[in-house]
Amino acid sequence: MVDYITNVLYPPIFDGSQAMSYTNQIARAAALDSELIFTCNTFYLDKAYANTTYSYFFTVPPALHGSDIAYTYYNGPTDPDPVDPSASVAIALQEYITHFAETGSPNQPGVPSFVMYGANATVQNLNITGITEQMDPAANQRCNWWQRVLYQ
């Protein structure tokens, strides 16, 4: 099993073509830990609800687990500051969350459309360069393997 994890799921190929684009041993270990502990779990929740969920991928640098919390509780100006793109991301995130809590859908005028996860594994990517849709990076063979829990 260890051989499968280290040679197939996270092989010693350091050209940036593997999980989370790792290029060294530390980044390789971080990719394994990240998927096993955090990233894949959101994918499992989406699958558990038959992909009828709304999921986002928070990539505002440094894009670490939990770094969206400050944006969730942002308490700055009510109008987005054109000089601070972070404020726009924070306000959009808050709009998505509050409208979802009120209606069951994050969509409303004034923020980019937020599509359901669906069969295409679509997530909303929140970044200071823009809010876009992308395929869930956790919708991969590694997360499917981890979900099988063969390592117990």
N, CA, C and O atoms as a GROMACS GRO file, in nm:
protein
  608
    1MET      N    1   0.081  -0.119   0.000
    1MET     CA    2   0.000   0.000   0.000
    1MET      C    3   0.086   0.126   0.000
    1MET      O    4   0.057   0.221  -0.073
    2VAL      N    5   0.190   0.128   0.080
    2VAL     CA    6   0.281   0.243   0.083
    2VAL      C    7   0.343   0.262  -0.055
    2VAL      O    8   0.359   0.375  -0.102
    3ASP      N    9   0.378   0.150  -0.120
    3ASP     CA   10   0.434   0.160  -0.255
    3ASP      C   11   0.336   0.225  -0.351
    3ASP      O   12   0.376   0.307  -0.434
    4TYR      N   13   0.209   0.190  -0.341
    4TYR     CA   14   0.107   0.248  -0.430
    4TYR      C   15   0.095   0.398  -0.404
    4TYR      O   16   0.090   0.478  -0.498
    5ILE      N   17   0.092   0.437  -0.278
    5ILE     CA   18   0.080   0.580  -0.243
    5ILE      C   19   0.201   0.658  -0.293
    5ILE      O   20   0.186   0.765  -0.351
    6THR      N   21   0.321   0.604  -0.270
    6THR     CA   22   0.442   0.679  -0.304
    6THR      C   23   0.487   0.666  -0.449
    6THR      O   24   0.565   0.749  -0.496
    7ASN      N   25   0.440   0.565  -0.519
    7ASN     CA   26   0.483   0.547  -0.658
    7ASN      C   27   0.375   0.575  -0.762
    7ASN      O   28   0.405   0.607  -0.876
    8VAL      N   29   0.247   0.563  -0.721
    8VAL     CA   30   0.138   0.585  -0.816
    8VAL      C   31   0.063   0.715  -0.785
    8VAL      O   32   0.048   0.800  -0.872
    9LEU      N   33   0.017   0.730  -0.660
    9LEU     CA   34  -0.060   0.850  -0.627
    9LEU      C   35   0.028   0.975  -0.621
    9LEU      O   36  -0.009   1.080  -0.672
   10TYR      N   37   0.144   0.962  -0.558
   10TYR     CA   38   0.237   1.076  -0.541
   10TYR      C   39   0.377   1.030  -0.580
   10TYR      O   40   0.464   1.018  -0.494
   11PRO      N   41   0.398   1.004  -0.708
   11PRO     CA   42   0.527   0.948  -0.752
   11PRO      C   43   0.641   1.049  -0.737
   11PRO      O   44   0.616   1.170  -0.733
   12PRO      N   45   0.763   1.000  -0.728
   12PRO     CA   46   0.879   1.089  -0.714
   12PRO      C   47   0.916   1.155  -0.848
   12PRO      O   48   1.026   1.138  -0.900
   13ILE      N   49   0.821   1.229  -0.901
   13ILE     CA   50   0.841   1.305  -1.025
   13ILE      C   51   0.827   1.451  -0.986
   13ILE      O   52   0.719   1.494  -0.946
   14PHE      N   53   0.933   1.527  -0.997
   14PHE     CA   54   0.937   1.662  -0.942
   14PHE      C   55   0.940   1.770  -1.050
   14PHE      O   56   1.009   1.871  -1.036
   15ASP      N   57   0.865   1.748  -1.157
   15ASP     CA   58   0.863   1.844  -1.266
   15ASP      C   59   0.739   1.935  -1.263
   15ASP      O   60   0.714   2.009  -1.358
   16GLY      N   61   0.662   1.930  -1.156
   16GLY     CA   62   0.542   2.014  -1.143
   16GLY      C   63   0.418   1.956  -1.208
   16GLY      O   64   0.314   2.022  -1.210
   17SER      N   65   0.427   1.834  -1.260
   17SER     CA   66   0.313   1.775  -1.331
   17SER      C   67   0.222   1.691  -1.240
   17SER      O   68   0.120   1.640  -1.285
   18GLN      N   69   0.259   1.678  -1.114
   18GLN     CA   70   0.184   1.592  -1.023
   18GLN      C   71   0.092   1.674  -0.932
   18GLN      O   72   0.076   1.794  -0.953
   19ALA      N   73   0.032   1.610  -0.834
   19ALA     CA   74  -0.063   1.673  -0.742
   19ALA      C   75  -0.008   1.804  -0.687
   19ALA      O   76   0.105   1.811  -0.638
   20MET      N   77  -0.090   1.908  -0.695
   20MET     CA   78  -0.054   2.040  -0.644
   20MET      C   79   0.080   2.090  -0.701
   20MET      O   80   0.146   2.173  -0.640
   21SER      N   81   0.118   2.039  -0.817
   21SER     CA   82   0.238   2.084  -0.890
   21SER      C   83   0.367   2.074  -0.809
   21SER      O   84   0.453   2.162  -0.819
   22TYR      N   85   0.381   1.968  -0.728
   22TYR     CA   86   0.500   1.963  -0.643
   22TYR      C   87   0.628   1.948  -0.725
   22TYR      O   88   0.629   1.885  -0.831
   23THR      N   89   0.736   2.010  -0.672
   23THR     CA   90   0.866   2.007  -0.739
   23THR      C   91   0.978   1.962  -0.646
   23THR      O   92   1.095   1.962  -0.685
   24ASN      N   93   0.943   1.925  -0.523
   24ASN     CA   94   1.044   1.875  -0.429
   24ASN      C   95   0.974   1.783  -0.327
   24ASN      O   96   0.852   1.772  -0.325
   25GLN      N   97   1.054   1.719  -0.243
   25GLN     CA   98   1.000   1.622  -0.146
   25GLN      C   99   0.905   1.687  -0.046
   25GLN      O  100   0.803   1.627  -0.012
   26ILE      N  101   0.936   1.806   0.000
   26ILE     CA  102   0.851   1.872   0.100
   26ILE      C  103   0.715   1.905   0.038
   26ILE      O  104   0.612   1.882   0.101
   27ALA      N  105   0.714   1.958  -0.082
   27ALA     CA  106   0.588   1.988  -0.149
   27ALA      C  107   0.511   1.860  -0.182
   27ALA      O  108   0.388   1.860  -0.181
   28ARG      N  109   0.582   1.753  -0.210
   28ARG     CA  110   0.518   1.623  -0.234
   28ARG      C  111   0.446   1.576  -0.108
   28ARG      O  112   0.330   1.533  -0.114
   29ALA      N  113   0.514   1.583   0.006
   29ALA     CA  114   0.452   1.545   0.133
   29ALA      C  115   0.335   1.637   0.166
   29ALA      O  116   0.233   1.592   0.217
   30ALA      N  117   0.348   1.766   0.136
   30ALA     CA  118   0.239   1.861   0.161
   30ALA      C  119   0.118   1.828   0.073
   30ALA      O  120   0.004   1.840   0.119
   31ALA      N  121   0.140   1.787  -0.051
   31ALA     CA  122   0.029   1.750  -0.140
   31ALA      C  123  -0.044   1.629  -0.084
   31ALA      O  124  -0.167   1.626  -0.082
   32LEU      N  125   0.031   1.529  -0.040
   32LEU     CA  126  -0.030   1.410   0.018
   32LEU      C  127  -0.111   1.447   0.143
   32LEU      O  128  -0.228   1.410   0.154
   33ASP      N  129  -0.050   1.520   0.235
   33ASP     CA  130  -0.120   1.560   0.358
   33ASP      C  131  -0.243   1.644   0.328
   33ASP      O  132  -0.349   1.622   0.385
   34SER      N  133  -0.227   1.739   0.239
   34SER     CA  134  -0.338   1.829   0.206
   34SER      C  135  -0.458   1.753   0.151
   34SER      O  136  -0.571   1.775   0.194
   35GLU      N  137  -0.432   1.663   0.057
   35GLU     CA  138  -0.544   1.588  -0.001
   35GLU      C  139  -0.605   1.491   0.100
   35GLU      O  140  -0.727   1.482   0.110
   36LEU      N  141  -0.522   1.421   0.174
   36LEU     CA  142  -0.572   1.324   0.270
   36LEU      C  143  -0.653   1.390   0.382
   36LEU      O  144  -0.757   1.338   0.422
   37ILE      N  145  -0.606   1.504   0.432
   37ILE     CA  146  -0.666   1.565   0.551
   37ILE      C  147  -0.774   1.668   0.519
   37ILE      O  148  -0.875   1.675   0.588
   38PHE      N  149  -0.753   1.750   0.414
   38PHE     CA  150  -0.845   1.861   0.388
   38PHE      C  151  -0.920   1.850   0.256
   38PHE      O  152  -1.042   1.836   0.252
   39THR      N  153  -0.846   1.856   0.150
   39THR     CA  154  -0.902   1.876   0.017
   39THR      C  155  -1.001   1.769  -0.026
   39THR      O  156  -1.111   1.800  -0.072
   40CYS      N  157  -0.964   1.645  -0.011
   40CYS     CA  158  -1.052   1.536  -0.057
   40CYS      C  159  -1.182   1.530   0.021
   40CYS      O  160  -1.284   1.486  -0.033
   41ASN      N  161  -1.181   1.574   0.145
   41ASN     CA  162  -1.304   1.569   0.225
   41ASN      C  163  -1.415   1.654   0.167
   41ASN      O  164  -1.532   1.616   0.178
   42THR      N  165  -1.383   1.767   0.107
   42THR     CA  166  -1.489   1.848   0.045
   42THR      C  167  -1.546   1.776  -0.077
   42THR      O  168  -1.666   1.783  -0.104
   43PHE      N  169  -1.461   1.707  -0.150
   43PHE     CA  170  -1.504   1.628  -0.265
   43PHE      C  171  -1.600   1.518  -0.220
   43PHE      O  172  -1.700   1.492  -0.287
   44TYR      N  173  -1.571   1.454  -0.108
   44TYR     CA  174  -1.659   1.348  -0.056
   44TYR      C  175  -1.796   1.405  -0.019
   44TYR      O  176  -1.898   1.342  -0.044
   45LEU      N  177  -1.798   1.524   0.040
   45LEU     CA  178  -1.926   1.586   0.074
   45LEU      C  179  -2.008   1.617  -0.051
   45LEU      O  180  -2.128   1.593  -0.054
   46ASP      N  181  -1.942   1.670  -0.153
   46ASP     CA  182  -2.013   1.697  -0.279
   46ASP      C  183  -2.074   1.568  -0.334
   46ASP      O  184  -2.190   1.567  -0.376
   47LYS      N  185  -1.995   1.461  -0.334
   47LYS     CA  186  -2.045   1.333  -0.385
   47LYS      C  187  -2.158   1.279  -0.297
   47LYS      O  188  -2.254   1.222  -0.349
   48ALA      N  189  -2.147   1.296  -0.165
   48ALA     CA  190  -2.250   1.245  -0.074
   48ALA      C  191  -2.385   1.311  -0.098
   48ALA      O  192  -2.490   1.251  -0.076
   49TYR      N  193  -2.382   1.435  -0.145
   49TYR     CA  194  -2.507   1.507  -0.175
   49TYR      C  195  -2.538   1.504  -0.325
   49TYR      O  196  -2.602   1.595  -0.378
   50ALA      N  197  -2.492   1.400  -0.391
   50ALA     CA  198  -2.520   1.376  -0.533
   50ALA      C  199  -2.482   1.496  -0.621
   50ALA      O  200  -2.549   1.525  -0.720
   51ASN      N  201  -2.376   1.564  -0.584
   51ASN     CA  202  -2.324   1.679  -0.660
   51ASN      C  203  -2.422   1.795  -0.670
   51ASN      O  204  -2.407   1.880  -0.758
   52THR      N  205  -2.522   1.799  -0.583
   52THR     CA  206  -2.617   1.910  -0.582
   52THR      C  207  -2.577   2.011  -0.475
   52THR      O  208  -2.658   2.053  -0.392
   53THR      N  209  -2.451   2.048  -0.477
   53THR     CA  210  -2.393   2.137  -0.378
   53THR      C  211  -2.334   2.259  -0.447
   53THR      O  212  -2.324   2.264  -0.570
   54TYR      N  213  -2.295   2.356  -0.367
   54TYR     CA  214  -2.220   2.472  -0.414
   54TYR      C  215  -2.087   2.470  -0.341
   54TYR      O  216  -2.083   2.472  -0.218
   55SER      N  217  -1.979   2.465  -0.415
   55SER     CA  218  -1.846   2.457  -0.355
   55SER      C  219  -1.757   2.567  -0.410
   55SER      O  220  -1.767   2.605  -0.527
   56TYR      N  221  -1.670   2.616  -0.324
   56TYR     CA  222  -1.574   2.716  -0.373
   56TYR      C  223  -1.432   2.673  -0.340
   56TYR      O  224  -1.408   2.595  -0.249
   57PHE      N  225  -1.342   2.728  -0.418
   57PHE     CA  226  -1.199   2.703  -0.405
   57PHE      C  227  -1.137   2.838  -0.378
   57PHE      O  228  -1.141   2.926  -0.464
   58PHE      N  229  -1.080   2.858  -0.261
   58PHE     CA  230  -1.027   2.988  -0.219
   58PHE      C  231  -0.879   2.994  -0.251
   58PHE      O  232  -0.798   2.927  -0.186
   59THR      N  233  -0.842   3.073  -0.351
   59THR     CA  234  -0.702   3.077  -0.396
   59THR      C  235  -0.637   3.213  -0.378
   59THR      O  236  -0.538   3.244  -0.444
   60VAL      N  237  -0.692   3.296  -0.289
   60VAL     CA  238  -0.627   3.423  -0.258
   60VAL      C  239  -0.497   3.391  -0.183
   60VAL      O  240  -0.502   3.323  -0.080
   61PRO      N  241  -0.383   3.439  -0.231
   61PRO     CA  242  -0.256   3.407  -0.164
   61PRO      C  243  -0.258   3.449  -0.017
   61PRO      O  244  -0.307   3.557   0.016
   62PRO      N  245  -0.206   3.366   0.072
   62PRO     CA  246  -0.126   3.247   0.047
   62PRO      C  247  -0.210   3.121   0.024
   62PRO      O  248  -0.154   3.012   0.007
   63ALA      N  249  -0.342   3.132   0.024
   63ALA     CA  250  -0.433   3.020  -0.008
   63ALA      C  251  -0.412   2.899   0.082
   63ALA      O  252  -0.413   2.785   0.035
   64LEU      N  253  -0.392   2.923   0.207
   64LEU     CA  254  -0.378   2.814   0.304
   64LEU      C  255  -0.513   2.780   0.363
   64LEU      O  256  -0.606   2.860   0.360
   65HIS      N  257  -0.524   2.659   0.417
   65HIS     CA  258  -0.648   2.616   0.480
   65HIS      C  259  -0.688   2.716   0.588
   65HIS      O  260  -0.608   2.749   0.676
   66GLY      N  261  -0.810   2.764   0.581
   66GLY     CA  262  -0.861   2.858   0.680
   66GLY      C  263  -0.837   3.004   0.648
   66GLY      O  264  -0.886   3.091   0.720
   67SER      N  265  -0.763   3.033   0.541
   67SER     CA  266  -0.734   3.174   0.512
   67SER      C  267  -0.858   3.249   0.461
   67SER      O  268  -0.855   3.372   0.450
   68ASP      N  269  -0.966   3.177   0.432
   68ASP     CA  270  -1.089   3.244   0.391
   68ASP      C  271  -1.168   3.298   0.510
   68ASP      O  272  -1.264   3.373   0.492
   69ILE      N  273  -1.130   3.262   0.631
   69ILE     CA  274  -1.203   3.306   0.750
   69ILE      C  275  -1.203   3.458   0.762
   69ILE      O  276  -1.307   3.517   0.791
   70ALA      N  277  -1.089   3.522   0.739
   70ALA     CA  278  -1.083   3.669   0.747
   70ALA      C  279  -1.176   3.732   0.644
   70ALA      O  280  -1.232   3.839   0.669
   71TYR      N  281  -1.194   3.669   0.531
   71TYR     CA  282  -1.283   3.720   0.426
   71TYR      C  283  -1.429   3.697   0.463
   71TYR      O  284  -1.516   3.778   0.431
   72THR      N  285  -1.456   3.587   0.531
   72THR     CA  286  -1.591   3.556   0.575
   72THR      C  287  -1.640   3.662   0.675
   72THR      O  288  -1.757   3.700   0.673
   73TYR      N  289  -1.551   3.709   0.760
   73TYR     CA  290  -1.588   3.805   0.864
   73TYR      C  291  -1.535   3.946   0.836
   73TYR      O  292  -1.524   4.027   0.927
   74TYR      N  293  -1.503   3.973   0.712
   74TYR     CA  294  -1.456   4.106   0.672
   74TYR      C  295  -1.556   4.211   0.718
   74TYR      O  296  -1.676   4.195   0.701
   75ASN      N  297  -1.505   4.319   0.776
   75ASN     CA  298  -1.592   4.423   0.831
   75ASN      C  299  -1.548   4.561   0.781
   75ASN      O  300  -1.554   4.659   0.855
   76GLY      N  301  -1.506   4.567   0.656
   76GLY     CA  302  -1.458   4.692   0.599
   76GLY      C  303  -1.570   4.773   0.539
   76GLY      O  304  -1.686   4.760   0.580
   77PRO      N  305  -1.538   4.858   0.443
   77PRO     CA  306  -1.638   4.945   0.381
   77PRO      C  307  -1.747   4.863   0.312
   77PRO      O  308  -1.724   4.750   0.270
   78THR      N  309  -1.866   4.921   0.299
   78THR     CA  310  -1.977   4.850   0.235
   78THR      C  311  -1.963   4.848   0.084
   78THR      O  312  -2.022   4.762   0.019
   79ASP      N  313  -1.887   4.940   0.028
   79ASP     CA  314  -1.861   4.940  -0.116
   79ASP      C  315  -1.722   4.883  -0.140
   79ASP      O  316  -1.628   4.917  -0.068
   80PRO      N  317  -1.708   4.797  -0.241
   80PRO     CA  318  -1.574   4.744  -0.270
   80PRO      C  319  -1.476   4.856  -0.301
   80PRO      O  320  -1.507   4.948  -0.377
   81ASP      N  321  -1.359   4.847  -0.243
   81ASP     CA  322  -1.253   4.944  -0.265
   81ASP      C  323  -1.179   4.905  -0.393
   81ASP      O  324  -1.117   4.800  -0.397
   82PRO      N  325  -1.185   4.988  -0.498
   82PRO     CA  326  -1.120   4.950  -0.624
   82PRO      C  327  -0.969   4.935  -0.612
   82PRO      O  328  -0.907   4.872  -0.697
   83VAL      N  329  -0.911   4.990  -0.507
   83VAL     CA  330  -0.767   4.978  -0.487
   83VAL      C  331  -0.734   4.846  -0.417
   83VAL      O  332  -0.622   4.798  -0.428
   84ASP      N  333  -0.829   4.788  -0.346
   84ASP     CA  334  -0.807   4.666  -0.270
   84ASP      C  335  -0.895   4.554  -0.324
   84ASP      O  336  -1.011   4.542  -0.286
   85PRO      N  337  -0.840   4.470  -0.413
   85PRO     CA  338  -0.920   4.361  -0.469
   85PRO      C  339  -0.964   4.259  -0.363
   85PRO      O  340  -1.062   4.188  -0.384
   86SER      N  341  -0.893   4.252  -0.251
   86SER     CA  342  -0.932   4.160  -0.144
   86SER      C  343  -1.070   4.195  -0.090
   86SER      O  344  -1.146   4.106  -0.054
   87ALA      N  345  -1.101   4.324  -0.084
   87ALA     CA  346  -1.233   4.366  -0.034
   87ALA      C  347  -1.343   4.314  -0.125
   87ALA      O  348  -1.448   4.272  -0.076
   88SER      N  349  -1.322   4.316  -0.254
   88SER     CA  350  -1.422   4.265  -0.348
   88SER      C  351  -1.446   4.116  -0.328
   88SER      O  352  -1.560   4.071  -0.334
   89VAL      N  353  -1.340   4.040  -0.304
   89VAL     CA  354  -1.353   3.897  -0.280
   89VAL      C  355  -1.429   3.873  -0.150
   89VAL      O  356  -1.517   3.787  -0.144
   90ALA      N  357  -1.395   3.950  -0.046
   90ALA     CA  358  -1.462   3.933   0.083
   90ALA      C  359  -1.611   3.964   0.072
   90ALA      O  360  -1.693   3.890   0.125
   91ILE      N  361  -1.644   4.070   0.005
   91ILE     CA  362  -1.785   4.107  -0.008
   91ILE      C  363  -1.861   4.003  -0.091
   91ILE      O  364  -1.973   3.967  -0.057
   92ALA      N  365  -1.800   3.955  -0.199
   92ALA     CA  366  -1.864   3.852  -0.280
   92ALA      C  367  -1.887   3.725  -0.197
   92ALA      O  368  -1.994   3.666  -0.203
   93LEU      N  369  -1.786   3.683  -0.121
   93LEU     CA  370  -1.800   3.564  -0.038
   93LEU      C  371  -1.914   3.581   0.063
   93LEU      O  372  -1.994   3.490   0.082
   94GLN      N  373  -1.920   3.697   0.126
   94GLN     CA  374  -2.027   3.722   0.222
   94GLN      C  375  -2.164   3.724   0.155
   94GLN      O  376  -2.262   3.676   0.212
   95GLU      N  377  -2.171   3.781   0.035
   95GLU     CA  378  -2.297   3.782  -0.039
   95GLU      C  379  -2.341   3.639  -0.071
   95GLU      O  380  -2.458   3.604  -0.056
   96TYR      N  381  -2.247   3.556  -0.117
   96TYR     CA  382  -2.279   3.417  -0.147
   96TYR      C  383  -2.332   3.345  -0.023
   96TYR      O  384  -2.435   3.278  -0.027
   97ILE      N  385  -2.260   3.360   0.088
   97ILE     CA  386  -2.298   3.288   0.211
   97ILE      C  387  -2.433   3.334   0.262
   97ILE      O  388  -2.518   3.251   0.295
   98THR      N  389  -2.454   3.465   0.270
   98THR     CA  390  -2.581   3.513   0.328
   98THR      C  391  -2.700   3.482   0.237
   98THR      O  392  -2.807   3.446   0.286
   99HIS      N  393  -2.682   3.494   0.106
   99HIS     CA  394  -2.794   3.464   0.018
   99HIS      C  395  -2.825   3.315   0.018
   99HIS      O  396  -2.941   3.276   0.010
  100PHE      N  397  -2.721   3.231   0.028
  100PHE     CA  398  -2.744   3.087   0.039
  100PHE      C  399  -2.820   3.056   0.168
  100PHE      O  400  -2.914   2.976   0.166
  101ALA      N  401  -2.781   3.118   0.279
  101ALA     CA  402  -2.850   3.094   0.406
  101ALA      C  403  -2.997   3.137   0.399
  101ALA      O  404  -3.084   3.075   0.460
  102GLU      N  405  -3.023   3.243   0.324
  102GLU     CA  406  -3.160   3.294   0.313
  102GLU      C  407  -3.246   3.214   0.216
  102GLU      O  408  -3.365   3.194   0.241
  103THR      N  409  -3.187   3.169   0.105
  103THR     CA  410  -3.268   3.113  -0.004
  103THR      C  411  -3.231   2.972  -0.047
  103THR      O  412  -3.309   2.907  -0.117
  104GLY      N  413  -3.114   2.923  -0.008
  104GLY     CA  414  -3.068   2.793  -0.056
  104GLY      C  415  -2.989   2.804  -0.186
  104GLY      O  416  -2.946   2.703  -0.241
  105SER      N  417  -2.969   2.926  -0.234
  105SER     CA  418  -2.888   2.950  -0.354
  105SER      C  419  -2.797   3.070  -0.326
  105SER      O  420  -2.843   3.170  -0.271
  106PRO      N  421  -2.670   3.061  -0.364
  106PRO     CA  422  -2.580   3.174  -0.344
  106PRO      C  423  -2.598   3.285  -0.447
  106PRO      O  424  -2.542   3.394  -0.432
  107ASN      N  425  -2.674   3.259  -0.551
  107ASN     CA  426  -2.684   3.353  -0.663
  107ASN      C  427  -2.775   3.470  -0.634
  107ASN      O  428  -2.885   3.457  -0.579
  108GLN      N  429  -2.724   3.587  -0.673
  108GLN     CA  430  -2.800   3.712  -0.662
  108GLN      C  431  -2.733   3.816  -0.749
  108GLN      O  432  -2.616   3.801  -0.785
  109PRO      N  433  -2.804   3.921  -0.783
  109PRO     CA  434  -2.743   4.027  -0.863
  109PRO      C  435  -2.624   4.091  -0.790
  109PRO      O  436  -2.625   4.103  -0.668
  110GLY      N  437  -2.525   4.129  -0.866
  110GLY     CA  438  -2.411   4.199  -0.810
  110GLY      C  439  -2.288   4.114  -0.786
  110GLY      O  440  -2.180   4.167  -0.761
  111VAL      N  441  -2.302   3.981  -0.794
  111VAL     CA  442  -2.187   3.893  -0.780
  111VAL      C  443  -2.188   3.794  -0.896
  111VAL      O  444  -2.294   3.763  -0.950
  112PRO      N  445  -2.072   3.744  -0.935
  112PRO     CA  446  -2.069   3.646  -1.045
  112PRO      C  447  -2.156   3.524  -1.015
  112PRO      O  448  -2.165   3.480  -0.900
  113SER      N  449  -2.217   3.472  -1.118
  113SER     CA  450  -2.303   3.354  -1.103
  113SER      C  451  -2.224   3.238  -1.044
  113SER      O  452  -2.108   3.216  -1.079
  114PHE      N  453  -2.288   3.167  -0.954
  114PHE     CA  454  -2.225   3.056  -0.882
  114PHE      C  455  -2.300   2.930  -0.922
  114PHE      O  456  -2.414   2.909  -0.879
  115VAL      N  457  -2.239   2.845  -1.005
  115VAL     CA  458  -2.309   2.727  -1.055
  115VAL      C  459  -2.299   2.612  -0.954
  115VAL      O  460  -2.207   2.606  -0.873
  116MET      N  461  -2.396   2.523  -0.962
  116MET     CA  462  -2.397   2.405  -0.877
  116MET      C  463  -2.281   2.314  -0.916
  116MET      O  464  -2.238   2.313  -1.032
  117TYR      N  465  -2.230   2.240  -0.821
  117TYR     CA  466  -2.116   2.150  -0.841
  117TYR      C  467  -2.139   2.058  -0.961
  117TYR      O  468  -2.058   2.055  -1.054
  118GLY      N  469  -2.249   1.985  -0.960
  118GLY     CA  470  -2.291   1.906  -1.075
  118GLY      C  471  -2.196   1.797  -1.119
  118GLY      O  472  -2.094   1.771  -1.054
  119ALA      N  473  -2.229   1.735  -1.229
  119ALA     CA  474  -2.152   1.624  -1.284
  119ALA      C  475  -2.014   1.668  -1.332
  119ALA      O  476  -1.923   1.586  -1.343
  120ASN      N  477  -1.998   1.798  -1.362
  120ASN     CA  478  -1.870   1.849  -1.410
  120ASN      C  479  -1.776   1.886  -1.297
  120ASN      O  480  -1.664   1.931  -1.323
  121ALA      N  481  -1.818   1.868  -1.171
  121ALA     CA  482  -1.736   1.902  -1.053
  121ALA      C  483  -1.690   2.048  -1.058
  121ALA      O  484  -1.572   2.077  -1.041
  122THR      N  485  -1.784   2.137  -1.082
  122THR     CA  486  -1.753   2.279  -1.096
  122THR      C  487  -1.751   2.348  -0.961
  122THR      O  488  -1.845   2.336  -0.882
  123VAL      N  489  -1.644   2.421  -0.935
  123VAL     CA  490  -1.632   2.501  -0.813
  123VAL      C  491  -1.612   2.647  -0.852
  123VAL      O  492  -1.563   2.678  -0.960
  124GLN      N  493  -1.649   2.735  -0.760
  124GLN     CA  494  -1.625   2.878  -0.778
  124GLN      C  495  -1.485   2.905  -0.726
  124GLN      O  496  -1.454   2.872  -0.611
  125ASN      N  497  -1.400   2.963  -0.808
  125ASN     CA  498  -1.264   2.997  -0.767
  125ASN      C  499  -1.261   3.143  -0.726
  125ASN      O  500  -1.282   3.232  -0.808
  126LEU      N  501  -1.236   3.168  -0.598
  126LEU     CA  502  -1.229   3.304  -0.545
  126LEU      C  503  -1.083   3.345  -0.536
  126LEU      O  504  -1.005   3.286  -0.461
  127ASN      N  505  -1.047   3.449  -0.612
  127ASN     CA  506  -0.910   3.497  -0.614
  127ASN      C  507  -0.914   3.647  -0.635
  127ASN      O  508  -1.012   3.700  -0.687
  128ILE      N  509  -0.809   3.717  -0.595
  128ILE     CA  510  -0.806   3.862  -0.614
  128ILE      C  511  -0.794   3.900  -0.761
  128ILE      O  512  -0.818   4.016  -0.797
  129THR      N  513  -0.759   3.805  -0.846
  129THR     CA  514  -0.754   3.833  -0.990
  129THR      C  515  -0.890   3.815  -1.055
  129THR      O  516  -0.908   3.850  -1.172
  130GLY      N  517  -0.987   3.762  -0.981
  130GLY     CA  518  -1.121   3.744  -1.033
  130GLY      C  519  -1.192   3.626  -0.970
  130GLY      O  520  -1.130   3.545  -0.902
  131ILE      N  521  -1.321   3.618  -0.995
  131ILE     CA  522  -1.402   3.507  -0.948
  131ILE      C  523  -1.448   3.432  -1.071
  131ILE      O  524  -1.521   3.484  -1.155
  132THR      N  525  -1.402   3.307  -1.081
  132THR     CA  526  -1.427   3.228  -1.201
  132THR      C  527  -1.473   3.087  -1.163
  132THR      O  528  -1.470   3.049  -1.046
  133GLU      N  529  -1.515   3.013  -1.262
  133GLU     CA  530  -1.551   2.873  -1.243
  133GLU      C  531  -1.434   2.787  -1.289
  133GLU      O  532  -1.362   2.822  -1.382
  134GLN      N  533  -1.417   2.673  -1.222
  134GLN     CA  534  -1.315   2.577  -1.264
  134GLN      C  535  -1.357   2.439  -1.218
  134GLN      O  536  -1.446   2.424  -1.134
  135MET      N  537  -1.292   2.339  -1.272
  135MET     CA  538  -1.317   2.202  -1.226
  135MET      C  539  -1.251   2.183  -1.090
  135MET      O  540  -1.140   2.231  -1.068
  136ASP      N  541  -1.318   2.115  -1.002
  136ASP     CA  542  -1.266   2.089  -0.868
  136ASP      C  543  -1.136   2.010  -0.878
  136ASP      O  544  -1.135   1.900  -0.931
  137PRO      N  545  -1.025   2.066  -0.826
  137PRO     CA  546  -0.899   1.993  -0.832
  137PRO      C  547  -0.901   1.865  -0.748
  137PRO      O  548  -0.816   1.778  -0.765
  138ALA      N  549  -0.998   1.853  -0.657
  138ALA     CA  550  -1.009   1.731  -0.574
  138ALA      C  551  -1.086   1.621  -0.646
  138ALA      O  552  -1.089   1.508  -0.597
  139ALA      N  553  -1.147   1.650  -0.759
  139ALA     CA  554  -1.218   1.548  -0.837
  139ALA      C  555  -1.114   1.472  -0.918
  139ALA      O  556  -1.101   1.490  -1.039
  140ASN      N  557  -1.040   1.387  -0.850
  140ASN     CA  558  -0.929   1.317  -0.915
  140ASN      C  559  -0.919   1.173  -0.864
  140ASN      O  560  -0.985   1.136  -0.767
  141GLN      N  561  -0.837   1.095  -0.930
  141GLN     CA  562  -0.822   0.954  -0.895
  141GLN      C  563  -0.760   0.936  -0.757
  141GLN      O  564  -0.787   0.836  -0.691
  142ARG      N  565  -0.677   1.031  -0.712
  142ARG     CA  566  -0.617   1.018  -0.579
  142ARG      C  567  -0.723   1.027  -0.470
  142ARG      O  568  -0.726   0.945  -0.379
  143CYS      N  569  -0.813   1.128  -0.480
  143CYS     CA  570  -0.919   1.142  -0.379
  143CYS      C  571  -1.015   1.023  -0.384
  143CYS      O  572  -1.062   0.977  -0.281
  144ASN      N  573  -1.043   0.974  -0.504
  144ASN     CA  574  -1.128   0.854  -0.514
  144ASN      C  575  -1.062   0.736  -0.443
  144ASN      O  576  -1.129   0.658  -0.377
  145TRP      N  577  -0.930   0.723  -0.458
  145TRP     CA  578  -0.859   0.614  -0.391
  145TRP      C  579  -0.864   0.631  -0.240
  145TRP      O  580  -0.893   0.536  -0.167
  146TRP      N  581  -0.834   0.753  -0.191
  146TRP     CA  582  -0.837   0.777  -0.046
  146TRP      C  583  -0.974   0.746   0.012
  146TRP      O  584  -0.984   0.693   0.123
  147GLN      N  585  -1.080   0.778  -0.061
  147GLN     CA  586  -1.216   0.755  -0.011
  147GLN      C  587  -1.246   0.607   0.010
  147GLN      O  588  -1.332   0.572   0.091
  148ARG      N  589  -1.178   0.523  -0.062
  148ARG     CA  590  -1.201   0.378  -0.049
  148ARG      C  591  -1.150   0.325   0.085
  148ARG      O  592  -1.185   0.214   0.124
  149VAL      N  593  -1.068   0.401   0.156
  149VAL     CA  594  -1.014   0.368   0.290
  149VAL      C  595  -0.946   0.231   0.292
  149VAL      O  596  -0.969   0.151   0.382
  150LEU      N  597  -0.866   0.206   0.194
  150LEU     CA  598  -0.791   0.079   0.188
  150LEU      C  599  -0.670   0.079   0.281
  150LEU      O  600  -0.607  -0.025   0.300
  151TYR      N  601  -0.638   0.193   0.338
  151TYR     CA  602  -0.517   0.207   0.418
  151TYR      C  603  -0.538   0.174   0.565
  151TYR      O  604  -0.443   0.186   0.643
  152GLN      N  605  -0.658   0.133   0.607
  152GLN     CA  606  -0.681   0.100   0.747
  152GLN      C  607  -0.628  -0.036   0.782
  152GLN      O  608  -0.640  -0.079   0.897
   0.00000   0.00000   0.00000
